[in-house]
Amino acid sequence: MDTILHSDRLVLKVLDESHVEAVLNFVQRNRSYHEPWGPLRDPDYYTIQDQRNGASLRIAEKLGFYHEGLAPKYLKINGVWEDHIHMVLRNESME
C-alpha cells in the first residue's frame, strides 16, 4: 500500500525497502552537490549493502561491539529470510 500526501507545492510518498535502488541512485547522482553540507562518509555508504547494514554496524563498533559471526537466514523480515550478524560486547571484568 503506497501512502502519498499532496500539497500545492509538494508530493510526499512513504518509501519502503523496494525503493532502495532508486534512492541510492539519487544519492549517488547528487553526491558532489550534497557533500559540502553532509558528514564525511565512507565510500561504502554509497552501496546497497551498506544502506541496509552499515550505519547500525558502525554504531555498534563505536560502542565496543565486535563481529562474532553470521547466522544465515536467521530472521524473517517482511516475508524474507535474512542473514543476521552477531555482534558481541565482552565483559572483560568477568574474565
TIPA-397830 format. One record per residue (C-alpha): x, y, z. Coordinates in nm, 3 decimals, always signed. Each point is the difference from the previous one (the first is absolute). Layout:
REM TIPA-397830
c1 c2 c3
X Y Z $
...
END
This chain:
REM TIPA-397830
c1 c2 c3
+0.000 +0.000 +0.000 $
+0.150 +0.332 -0.106 $
-0.061 +0.305 +0.215 $
+0.018 +0.323 -0.198 $
-0.059 +0.347 +0.145 $
-0.063 +0.299 -0.228 $
+0.018 +0.376 +0.042 $
+0.009 +0.287 -0.250 $
+0.381 -0.016 -0.019 $
+0.096 -0.347 +0.121 $
-0.072 -0.369 -0.035 $
+0.121 -0.228 +0.280 $
+0.009 -0.376 -0.037 $
+0.079 -0.245 +0.279 $
+0.284 -0.221 -0.120 $
+0.080 -0.358 +0.091 $
+0.286 -0.238 -0.077 $
-0.120 -0.047 -0.358 $
+0.115 +0.358 -0.066 $
+0.361 -0.052 +0.117 $
+0.152 -0.008 -0.349 $
-0.182 +0.315 -0.114 $
+0.100 +0.193 +0.314 $
+0.359 -0.119 -0.021 $
+0.011 +0.101 -0.368 $
-0.118 +0.350 +0.099 $
+0.261 +0.023 +0.278 $
+0.278 -0.112 -0.235 $
-0.101 +0.245 -0.274 $
-0.016 +0.291 +0.247 $
+0.298 -0.099 +0.214 $
+0.228 +0.292 -0.095 $
-0.282 +0.252 +0.048 $
-0.085 -0.123 +0.353 $
+0.357 -0.062 +0.124 $
+0.073 +0.360 +0.118 $
-0.293 -0.019 +0.245 $
+0.011 -0.364 +0.104 $
+0.231 -0.198 +0.228 $
+0.310 -0.171 -0.137 $
-0.112 -0.341 -0.124 $
+0.181 -0.325 -0.063 $
-0.016 -0.095 -0.372 $
-0.197 -0.312 +0.102 $
-0.284 +0.230 +0.106 $
-0.089 +0.027 -0.368 $
-0.067 -0.375 -0.042 $
-0.326 -0.190 +0.048 $
+0.150 -0.236 +0.257 $
+0.121 +0.290 +0.215 $
-0.341 +0.166 -0.017 $
-0.151 -0.308 +0.160 $
+0.261 -0.070 +0.270 $
+0.280 +0.255 +0.004 $
-0.124 +0.268 +0.236 $
-0.114 -0.236 +0.275 $
+0.320 -0.204 -0.023 $
+0.216 +0.312 +0.030 $
-0.193 +0.111 +0.308 $
+0.044 -0.340 +0.164 $
+0.374 +0.003 -0.077 $
+0.039 +0.351 +0.146 $
-0.162 -0.130 +0.318 $
+0.259 -0.278 +0.026 $
-0.193 -0.290 -0.155 $
+0.184 -0.231 -0.236 $
-0.107 -0.243 -0.271 $
-0.041 -0.354 +0.135 $
-0.163 -0.177 -0.292 $
-0.275 -0.027 -0.257 $
-0.326 -0.195 +0.029 $
-0.132 -0.062 -0.353 $
-0.376 +0.041 -0.047 $
-0.049 +0.064 +0.374 $
-0.277 +0.263 -0.005 $
-0.314 +0.022 -0.208 $
-0.053 +0.367 -0.090 $
-0.294 +0.101 -0.219 $
-0.041 -0.362 -0.110 $
+0.367 -0.045 -0.099 $
+0.255 -0.201 +0.198 $
+0.299 +0.229 +0.065 $
+0.350 -0.071 +0.131 $
+0.083 +0.124 +0.350 $
+0.337 +0.140 +0.107 $
+0.089 -0.087 +0.360 $
+0.167 +0.289 +0.182 $
+0.146 -0.051 +0.350 $
+0.107 +0.230 +0.282 $
+0.230 -0.192 +0.231 $
-0.007 +0.062 +0.374 $
+0.373 -0.010 +0.064 $
-0.051 +0.033 +0.375 $
-0.146 -0.353 -0.005 $
+0.312 -0.154 -0.152 $
END
